[in-house]
């Protein structure tokens, strides 16, 4: 398989990708941006794409989520969660006090903003395409003789670009994790019993009770939501929002299918983002019990219908 990923080599995205033996065994193709990865998948240049979608500190990676909602018809195939350790990388011999410019992707600098203010108030912070691209630029410019540069990047990028680690684990909060997703043009992975389903719900109208009418479909069936967020639809004015929902379960589950059926009937539109194996520990068994109760109820209704006079 050819797997496109948010590169270049040395990014956290590559680190997460390499934790998946079946994907790591394929041909890994780096791209400069998330849209470039998704474009390549949509065109068929690669079999699948691997991109970041959520961070435990900064929340949803909006440029990825928006692209999947509005710009592409791709399906999530799996998720991978990676512990993130941000490091400050610079040319050998560089001290913190020497640095006057820090390069990194805005999502990363936001996760380390307090540390940067406290320890590097003398330095400007500029955006790069990715953490690894920041390390590459610092390595190239330092080799060319420029002084005072540093990159906020993974530690493994140091060896790739001739840098050394000046400071380790500098994120503002402990437990920093990023969720990545593998996307493809088609196909829904089989249910594993430990799955997630992602959807986008578009309202018929912005009116009181609109959100609760969506949420009660899940609550009534005891389906847990792992993420709920809203985004502008980009098609209307202020206040025109859609809701992004990730829920425990698979479209093959009767309860999840029932939710999607009702939402599709009652709301302005539903976009299916995928049903796929969930990362981490198995969810509580509440949904399994609810599935069993739903099946019992369905069997009861089916039996009652056998008594309808012809």
N, C-alpha and C positions, 0 to 999 in steps of 0.2 A: 504493500500500500504506500501511496504517496500522501504524507500528512503535512499540510501547511500549518505553520504556527507563527505567532507574534514574536518576531525575532529582533535583532540577529541572535546568533548563538551566544549563550551566556545569560539569557533572561530568566526570570522566575517561571515564565511560561514553559521554556525548555526544561527547566528542572522538574516541573510537574509532569510534563509529557514523558520524561525519562523514567518516572515511577510506574509507567504502564508498559510491561514487557512486550505485549503484542504490538503496541504502537511504536515503541522504541526500536523494534526490529525492522520497521519499514524505512522508507526513504523520507528523511525529515527536510522540509523545505521552508526556510525562514522568509518572512515578509516584513516590510517596514512598518505596517500598520494593521490594525484589526480589519478595517474595510478591505485592504489588499488581500488578507487571508480569505475573507468571506467572498470576495469577487472571484478568487481562484477556485473556491469550492463550487460556486454557482456556475462558473464556466466549464467545470469539469477538468480543470488543469491539475487538481489534486483530488484524491478520493474523499478526504475529510479535512476539517480545519479545527485547530485547537486554540482557544482564546480565553482570556480572563473575563469573568462576568460579575463577580461580587467579592467585596473585601469586608472583613469583620470590623474594621475601623471606619472606613469611608462609605460602606454600603455598596449599593449597586454600581457597577461600572457602566455608566449611562450610555457611553458611546457604543458599547457592545450590545447592551439591551435594546437600545433604540434601533440599531441596525437590524437586529433579528425581528423586531416588531414591524418596522415600516419599510425596510429596504430589501429584504430577502425572504425567500420561501425555503428555509432550511429547517431541519429537525435536529434537536439535541439527542445525541446518542449515549452519552454518559457524562458524569461529573467527576472531578478530581479536586480534592482539597489539599492545599499545601501550606505548611507552616512557613511564614515569611520572616527572614532575618535581613533587615536592611543594613548595609555597611557603607562607610565612606571610603572610597578608593581614590588614590592619588599616585603620582610618580614617586618612585623610591626616594626616601629622605624627606618627603614633605611633612611638615607639622601642621596642626590645626590652625595655628596663628598665621601660617603662610598662605592659606587659602583665601582667595578673594572672589571666586566664582564657583558655584556648585551647579552641576547639570544633572537632570533626571526627568522622568516623566511626571507630570503634575500629580497623579494619584499617589506616587511614592513620596514626593516632597510634602504632600498634605499629611501623610501618615507620620512624618518626622518633623513637622513644623515647629513644635515646642522645643525639641532638641536643637534644631538649627538656630532658632532665635536665641537660646541660652548659650550655646557653645560657638556659634559662628555668626554673630551679629554683624561682623565686618564684611561678610560675603554676600554677593548677589546670588539669586537663584534663578536659573534660566531653564526653559523647557527643552527636553529632547524627545525623540520619537519613542524611546523605551529606555529602561534602566541599562540594558547592555549596550545600546547605541550611545548612551551617555559615557559609559566606560570606554567604548571605542574611540569616541571623539577626544576624550581626555588623554588617552594613550597616544593618539596621533599628534595632537597639538603639543603635548609635552615633549614628545620625541623631536618635534620641530623647533623646540627651544622655548615654548611659552611656559610661564611660571604661574603658580597660584591657582591651578585648576584641580577640581575634585569631582567625582561622580558618586551619586547615591545609587548603589547597585548591589546585586548579589556578590558574595565573596568569591564565587567561582569565576566571575568575570575578570578578576584581577590577573590571574595567570594568563587568560586569553589575550589581554591587551597590554601586558607589560606594566601592571600597576601593583601596588601593595595596599593592604587594608590598614587604614589610619584609625578607624574607630568601628567597633562591631556592635550589632544589635541595638540600633539607635532609634527604633520606632518609639513613639510616645506611649504606647500601651502594650502590655504583655498579651500574649495569645493572639498575635496578629496572624490571620489566615486569609488566603485568597482561594476562591472557588473558580475553577476553570471548567469549560465545557467543550466536548467534541461535537461538532456539527457536520451533517452530511445532507446531500440533496434529497434523499428519500430513505424510507425504512424506519420502523419502530422496533426497538429491541424487545425480545420476549420478556414477559413479566418474571421477576425473580422473587417476588414476595417482599422486597425491600427497594421500593421504587419511588420516583417522583414524577409528577406531571406538571408541566408548565403551560399556562394559557394567558391570553390577553383578552379582557372583556371590555367591549365598547358599549357605553350606555345608549339607550334610546333617547334619553333627555337628562339634563342636569336638574334633578328635582329632589326634594326631601325624601329620604328613605332609599335612594338609589343604591348606595353601597350596602346597606343592611340587607336589601333584597338579594344581593349577590352572595353575601357572606352566609346568610341563613341556609342557602342550598348546601353548603359544606357542613354547617353546624348541625343541621337536621340529620345528617348522615354520619356525624361524628368523624369527619375527615379533618385531620390536622393541617394547618397552613404553615409552611416553613418560611414563606416570604410573601408579603403583600406590599405593593408600592403603586404609586400613580405617576403617570407621565402625560404631558400635553400631547394631544393627538396630532398636532401640527397641521390639522385641517380646519380648525375653527379658531375662535378668539379665546380670550382669557376665560378660564373655567371649563374649557372643553378637554376633559381628561379621560384617559383609559386606565384600567387597573390591571397590573401584572400580578399574577398569582402562581405560586409554586406550592403544590399540595402533595401530601403523602399518598401514594397509590399509583395505579397504572390504569390506562384506558381499558385494558382487558378486564379490570375489576368491575363487577356489576354496579357497585355504588358509585365509582368514579364516572362510569359511563352514564349513569342516571343523572349525576350533577351536570355533566357536559350537555346532555340532551335538554335538560330544563333551562340551562343558561342560554343555549342556542335558540330556544323557543322564545324566551322572555326578554332577552337583552338585544341591543342593537347589532351585535356581532361578536363572535368568539373566534380568536385565532389560536390554533393549537401549536405549541412550541415543541412538544415532544413528551413521551413517557420513556423513562430510562432508569438504569440502576442508580440508586442513591449512594453517595459516599458516607462513610462513618458507620456508627453503631446502628443496629436495627431499631426501627421505631417501635413504640409500645404496641402491644397486641390489641389495643382498643379497636382499631379499624378492622382487624381480622374478625373480632367478635361481631362488629356491626355488619360485616359482609355476611356472616353466617345468619344473623337475624334477618337481614334483607332477603336472603335466599329462602329462608323459612316462610317469610311473608309472601314472597312471590309464588312459592309452591302452594300456599294456602289460597291465594287468589286464583291460581290456575285450577285448583281442585274445585273451587266454587263455580267457576265458569263452565265446568263440565255439566253442571245441573241446569244450565239455561235451556229452556224449552226451544226446540227448533221450530 
